[in-house]
Amino acid sequence: MIKKPFIDDSHMCKNCKGMRMENGNCRYLKTYTLDNVSYIKCAEESFMYYNMDAENASMYVELLTAFYPIKRTV
């Protein structure tokens, strides 16, 4: 299932002891919502798929859009 790494226990935030801190916040900590469930994962970990079927590519883009939303500036 292509959604599995986005919703399972993999890629959980690891305690990096502040080595990746920026302005008091971890620059890799990602919070996102899929299917009305909130997740917190480490963005430094990658979600790579090899030999992906073309039919799954659009779902992968949707998952990445949830994980890396477009930042709006005011």
NUKOLTOR-839869 format. One record per atom (N, C-alpha, C): residue number from 1; x, y, z. Coordinates in Angstrom, 3 decimals, padded with zeros to 6 digits. Layout:
BEGIN
[NUM; [X; Y; Z]]
...
END
This chain:
BEGIN
[1; [000.852; -001.185; 000.000]]
[1; [000.000; 000.000; 000.000]]
[1; [000.892; 001.241; 000.000]]
[2; [000.657; 002.123; -000.926]]
[2; [001.504; 003.293; -001.094]]
[2; [001.408; 004.264; 000.092]]
[3; [000.309; 004.263; 000.786]]
[3; [000.109; 005.179; 001.915]]
[3; [000.812; 004.699; 003.193]]
[4; [001.206; 003.431; 003.235]]
[4; [001.724; 002.812; 004.450]]
[4; [002.827; 003.609; 005.148]]
[5; [003.918; 004.049; 004.489]]
[5; [004.961; 004.761; 005.221]]
[5; [004.508; 006.116; 005.776]]
[6; [003.432; 006.654; 005.239]]
[6; [002.925; 007.931; 005.727]]
[6; [002.050; 007.765; 006.973]]
[7; [001.544; 006.537; 007.209]]
[7; [000.625; 006.347; 008.326]]
[7; [001.106; 005.319; 009.355]]
[8; [002.182; 004.576; 009.056]]
[8; [002.651; 003.577; 010.018]]
[8; [003.667; 004.195; 010.990]]
[9; [004.336; 003.359; 011.753]]
[9; [005.278; 003.841; 012.759]]
[9; [006.674; 004.136; 012.210]]
[10; [006.892; 003.945; 010.929]]
[10; [008.195; 004.271; 010.362]]
[10; [008.354; 005.785; 010.253]]
[11; [009.560; 006.219; 010.147]]
[11; [009.892; 007.642; 009.976]]
[11; [009.443; 008.508; 011.145]]
[12; [009.337; 007.900; 012.321]]
[12; [008.960; 008.687; 013.488]]
[12; [010.121; 009.609; 013.845]]
[13; [009.805; 010.692; 014.509]]
[13; [010.812; 011.664; 014.901]]
[13; [011.807; 011.000; 015.849]]
[14; [013.079; 011.132; 015.516]]
[14; [014.134; 010.610; 016.367]]
[14; [014.730; 011.768; 017.157]]
[15; [015.095; 011.509; 018.355]]
[15; [015.685; 012.553; 019.178]]
[15; [017.090; 012.856; 018.664]]
[16; [017.232; 013.982; 017.978]]
[16; [018.529; 014.347; 017.404]]
[16; [019.317; 015.257; 018.350]]
[17; [018.840; 015.418; 019.564]]
[17; [019.516; 016.189; 020.599]]
[17; [019.775; 017.635; 020.173]]
[18; [018.854; 018.203; 019.422]]
[18; [018.939; 019.609; 019.059]]
[18; [019.901; 019.941; 017.942]]
[19; [020.498; 018.937; 017.328]]
[19; [021.469; 019.197; 016.282]]
[19; [020.820; 019.754; 015.024]]
[20; [019.530; 019.603; 014.911]]
[20; [018.830; 020.089; 013.725]]
[20; [017.850; 021.208; 014.077]]
[21; [018.147; 021.886; 015.164]]
[21; [017.260; 022.945; 015.638]]
[21; [017.508; 024.231; 014.852]]
[22; [016.432; 024.956; 014.656]]
[22; [016.491; 026.240; 013.968]]
[22; [015.466; 027.146; 014.626]]
[23; [015.912; 028.225; 015.212]]
[23; [015.034; 029.149; 015.945]]
[23; [014.244; 028.438; 017.042]]
[24; [014.873; 027.484; 017.716]]
[24; [014.226; 026.775; 018.811]]
[24; [013.300; 025.657; 018.390]]
[25; [013.173; 025.402; 017.097]]
[25; [012.292; 024.346; 016.591]]
[25; [013.077; 023.389; 015.702]]
[26; [012.675; 022.138; 015.701]]
[26; [013.287; 021.162; 014.803]]
[26; [012.839; 021.477; 013.380]]
[27; [013.795; 021.659; 012.510]]
[27; [013.439; 022.013; 011.128]]
[27; [012.960; 020.817; 010.312]]
[28; [013.064; 019.598; 010.871]]
[28; [012.623; 018.411; 010.156]]
[28; [011.313; 017.837; 010.670]]
[29; [010.814; 018.333; 011.775]]
[29; [009.578; 017.824; 012.343]]
[29; [008.400; 018.222; 011.464]]
[30; [007.650; 017.253; 011.006]]
[30; [006.506; 017.504; 010.129]]
[30; [005.231; 017.015; 010.795]]
[31; [004.230; 017.853; 010.796]]
[31; [002.901; 017.491; 011.263]]
[31; [001.968; 017.587; 010.060]]
[32; [001.200; 016.551; 009.830]]
[32; [000.284; 016.538; 008.688]]
[32; [-000.925; 015.675; 009.025]]
[33; [-001.955; 015.807; 008.219]]
[33; [-003.193; 015.083; 008.445]]
[33; [-003.561; 014.302; 007.187]]
[34; [-003.873; 013.035; 007.380]]
[34; [-004.388; 012.179; 006.310]]
[34; [-005.610; 011.461; 006.848]]
[35; [-006.688; 011.495; 006.104]]
[35; [-007.935; 010.832; 006.503]]
[35; [-008.370; 011.252; 007.907]]
[36; [-008.247; 012.540; 008.193]]
[36; [-008.633; 013.142; 009.477]]
[36; [-007.839; 012.611; 010.671]]
[37; [-006.655; 012.079; 010.437]]
[37; [-005.760; 011.618; 011.502]]
[37; [-004.472; 012.432; 011.405]]
[38; [-004.020; 012.988; 012.526]]
[38; [-002.791; 013.773; 012.551]]
[38; [-001.589; 012.869; 012.802]]
[39; [-000.494; 013.173; 012.114]]
[39; [000.748; 012.416; 012.251]]
[39; [001.893; 013.396; 012.469]]
[40; [002.921; 012.924; 013.167]]
[40; [004.149; 013.694; 013.350]]
[40; [005.291; 012.778; 012.931]]
[41; [006.037; 013.189; 011.926]]
[41; [007.131; 012.374; 011.409]]
[41; [008.352; 013.247; 011.163]]
[42; [009.457; 012.594; 010.890]]
[42; [010.708; 013.280; 010.579]]
[42; [010.815; 013.441; 009.065]]
[43; [010.899; 014.686; 008.609]]
[43; [010.984; 014.943; 007.173]]
[43; [012.350; 014.589; 006.618]]
[44; [013.336; 014.393; 007.495]]
[44; [014.650; 014.001; 007.019]]
[44; [014.621; 012.576; 006.462]]
[45; [013.719; 011.779; 006.990]]
[45; [013.534; 010.436; 006.448]]
[45; [012.815; 010.572; 005.107]]
[46; [013.157; 009.743; 004.158]]
[46; [012.531; 009.878; 002.838]]
[46; [011.482; 008.804; 002.610]]
[47; [010.565; 009.102; 001.735]]
[47; [009.513; 008.179; 001.333]]
[47; [009.769; 007.828; -000.134]]
[48; [010.653; 006.880; -000.344]]
[48; [011.062; 006.513; -001.696]]
[48; [010.304; 005.268; -002.160]]
[49; [009.924; 005.272; -003.406]]
[49; [009.281; 004.119; -004.019]]
[49; [010.020; 003.818; -005.313]]
[50; [010.351; 002.579; -005.504]]
[50; [011.045; 002.156; -006.716]]
[50; [010.091; 001.291; -007.528]]
[51; [010.159; 001.436; -008.841]]
[51; [009.293; 000.673; -009.743]]
[51; [007.816; 000.909; -009.433]]
[52; [007.459; 002.162; -009.189]]
[52; [006.063; 002.499; -008.882]]
[52; [005.189; 002.353; -010.121]]
[53; [004.032; 001.768; -009.933]]
[53; [003.071; 001.668; -011.022]]
[53; [002.524; 003.054; -011.333]]
[54; [002.249; 003.308; -012.598]]
[54; [001.735; 004.614; -013.019]]
[54; [000.427; 004.964; -012.323]]
[55; [-000.403; 003.965; -012.035]]
[55; [-001.696; 004.236; -011.392]]
[55; [-001.526; 004.739; -009.961]]
[56; [-000.384; 004.459; -009.324]]
[56; [-000.132; 004.923; -007.960]]
[56; [000.544; 006.290; -007.898]]
[57; [001.042; 006.777; -009.023]]
[57; [001.775; 008.041; -009.031]]
[57; [000.915; 009.212; -008.562]]
[58; [-000.336; 009.283; -008.960]]
[58; [-001.187; 010.405; -008.541]]
[58; [-001.459; 010.346; -007.034]]
[59; [-001.621; 009.137; -006.475]]
[59; [-001.818; 009.013; -005.035]]
[59; [-000.559; 009.454; -004.289]]
[60; [000.614; 009.110; -004.817]]
[60; [001.879; 009.510; -004.209]]
[60; [001.994; 011.033; -004.181]]
[61; [001.620; 011.688; -005.255]]
[61; [001.649; 013.155; -005.307]]
[61; [000.688; 013.735; -004.267]]
[62; [-000.485; 013.156; -004.107]]
[62; [-001.432; 013.620; -003.083]]
[62; [-000.849; 013.468; -001.678]]
[63; [-000.178; 012.359; -001.419]]
[63; [000.446; 012.149; -000.115]]
[63; [001.561; 013.155; 000.136]]
[64; [002.375; 013.400; -000.867]]
[64; [003.450; 014.390; -000.720]]
[64; [002.893; 015.791; -000.527]]
[65; [001.777; 016.092; -001.157]]
[65; [001.147; 017.401; -000.989]]
[65; [000.655; 017.581; 000.436]]
[66; [000.151; 016.526; 001.051]]
[66; [-000.266; 016.605; 002.456]]
[66; [000.954; 016.747; 003.364]]
[67; [002.029; 016.044; 003.033]]
[67; [003.233; 016.067; 003.859]]
[67; [003.997; 017.379; 003.703]]
[68; [004.062; 017.896; 002.484]]
[68; [004.741; 019.158; 002.195]]
[68; [003.739; 020.153; 001.604]]
[69; [002.854; 020.720; 002.412]]
[69; [001.836; 021.640; 001.875]]
[69; [002.472; 022.922; 001.326]]
[70; [001.768; 023.537; 000.420]]
[70; [002.220; 024.819; -000.132]]
[70; [002.115; 025.867; 000.954]]
[71; [003.219; 026.549; 001.193]]
[71; [003.223; 027.585; 002.236]]
[71; [002.684; 028.877; 001.636]]
[72; [001.671; 029.393; 002.252]]
[72; [001.060; 030.643; 001.804]]
[72; [001.653; 031.787; 002.603]]
[73; [001.983; 032.848; 001.921]]
[73; [002.497; 034.032; 002.600]]
[73; [001.438; 035.112; 002.588]]
[74; [001.416; 035.883; 003.630]]
[74; [000.400; 036.928; 003.748]]
[74; [000.985; 038.236; 003.311]]
END
